[in-house]
Amino acid sequence: MGGQVFVGIDVGSASVRAGVYDANGQRLAFAVRPIQQFHPRPLVVEQSSTDIWAQACAAVREAVAGAGVDPACVASIGVDATCSLVAVGFDGKAVSVAEDGNAERDIIMWMDHRAAEQTAAINATHDEALAYVGGEVGIEMELPKVLWLKQHFPERYAATWRLFDLADYLAWRLAGADVASVCTLTCKWNYLAHEQRFSEKLLAAVGLADLAGKIPPRILPLGSAAGRLSPRAAAETGLPPGIVVATGIIDAHAGGLALVGTAPEGSLAIIGGTSNCHMAVSREPVMVPGVWGPYFGAMLPGYWLNEGGQSAAGALLDWTLRQSDAWPLLENSAKAEGRNVYAVLNDWLADLEQREKWPTRDLHVLSDHHGNRSPRANPHARGMVVGLTLEQGKDALARLYLATLQALAYGTRHIVESMNAAGHRIERIVMCGGGTKNPYWLRENADATGCEIQLVSEEDAVTLGAALLGAVACGAFAALPEAAAAMVRPGGGVKARPETKAFHDAKYAVYLQLYEDMEHCRSAMQAWRP
């Protein structure tokens, strides 16, 4: 095969994916490798950069080989990753972020909630910069994690040469480029991209006045070249040295770029996975309470980005299934039939719906099991299930599964309504991620929000988004919208069913009330002291 091809690397929470794409966005090959997570105690989640790098290199080698292309045809590499914090020492080696000092664990994952006190301290400053993160810094962001490391292990902090967002770390490993992306710093480090500065007052107030010396000195826009593939990285990835390496991007934002790059305004991109991210852009800044942003140039150059999200989506569904007495039956049935557990469960749900028109009329779920990222911005929020009976077995699990799908969809509706109330005009939802393979996931989101759900033909739009960045960085396309127009193709959609509107309006009102009820319970118990 001849012609230019572009490699995209996507580092998610549980796996690394590498894809090879041509100039028309056709996927030529794809490879997936698992990566490790470490859970030393509740709410603490760590990873290893050594593990992630090794699996990324292996995935690239496998994908390029599977594409059947001459490695010399690879024009660029684009990389995205979760917004996790990586600590690198002055010798270029890992700095442990583990409480027990385990040298292998040098990454605090995005989902880690250890820095609650530090998050509160940053928000207590009421600094003007917080207006650009929905009014409050989130516990999943980087400044709280950095502050936690400095306060708990000052000697490790002092020994740290660079604090990287994971996408920037991977660009450094690929190209030796000591640079940061405007996406990572603006969205997760409280960098004010529209003013090209940090709030020195904020950093000084919380004891991070020295942060600037520990992050990359150059901040580059999306679609730019971070550098070229180093000889060492070339040997590890099996590619020729000198290939253009694009500036990194957060994984959800890579997906958002692919989803809305050609029709930005009026579109909401939802990138689904372990968690959900909701991305909307506008020409002018829109302040949405409880929704991150507005961030300038953080997903699409020239546009302001607002980012909502749900801290647990796929993770909540998986957890819910495993709590049921019917889980062993579901798991064994899936194995016996050679199908995914969700495919089998969808059959159970279809059977239930044949017998009951509204199976979840009296069963309601509040989906804040891992806190509420948006628009409540409450990491201490908790989930609820209301309307339990002594029902067991297949019907009970199918009913709870549907109620959980609906709760996640109502969370999206709440985010959409908050964005529109602040000034957005969201008219359509464009989705990617594993959930888009599930017809019930698409149906419930369409019905609950009243919006048509649109899809793209590439089932892994996040990896494609990373490849888009590389295609622009190497000069194959002049700009990201041009690259998106050439490489992203529509993939059908699902429309809301009007006959379900009244039902979902009623259940959505219950969903909102459940949060107030849960907060009342929490307040009552916080007032109690043994």
Sequence and secondary structure as in RCSB ss.txt:
>XXXX:A:sequence
MGGQVFVGIDVGSASVRAGVYDANGQRLAFAVRPIQQFHPRPLVVEQSSTDIWAQACAAVREAVAGAGVDPACVA
SIGVDATCSLVAVGFDGKAVSVAEDGNAERDIIMWMDHRAAEQTAAINATHDEALAYVGGEVGIEMELPKVLWLK
QHFPERYAATWRLFDLADYLAWRLAGADVASVCTLTCKWNYLAHEQRFSEKLLAAVGLADLAGKIPPRILPLGSA
AGRLSPRAAAETGLPPGIVVATGIIDAHAGGLALVGTAPEGSLAIIGGTSNCHMAVSREPVMVPGVWGPYFGAML
PGYWLNEGGQSAAGALLDWTLRQSDAWPLLENSAKAEGRNVYAVLNDWLADLEQREKWPTRDLHVLSDHHGNRSP
RANPHARGMVVGLTLEQGKDALARLYLATLQALAYGTRHIVESMNAAGHRIERIVMCGGGTKNPYWLRENADATG
CEIQLVSEEDAVTLGAALLGAVACGAFAALPEAAAAMVRPGGGVKARPETKAFHDAKYAVYLQLYEDMEHCRSAM
QAWRP
>XXXX:A:secstr
  S EEEEEEE SSEEEEEEE TT  EEEEEEEE   EEEETTEEEE HHHHHHHHHHHHHHHHHHHT  GGGEE
EEEEEE S EEEEETTSSB   STT  TT  EE TT  TTHHHHHHHHTT  GGGGGBTTS  TTSHHHHHHHHH
HH HHHHHTEEEEEEHHHHHHHHHH   EEEHHHHHHHS  BTTTTB  HHHHHHTT TTGGGGS SEEE TTSE
EEE  HHHHHHHTS TT EEE  EEHHHHHHHHHHSSS TTEEEEEESSSEEEEEEESS    TTSEEEEETSSS
TTSEEEEEEES SHHHHHHHHHHSTTHHHHHHHHHHHTS HHHHHHHHHHHHHHH S TTTT EEE  TT B SS
S BTT   EEES  S  HHHHHHHHHHHHHHHHHHHHHHHHHHHHHHT    EEEEEEGGGG HHHHHHHHHHH 
S EEEES S HHHHHHHHHHHHHTTSSSSHHHHHHHH  EEEEE   GGGHHHHHHHHHHHHHHHHHHHHHHHHH
HH   
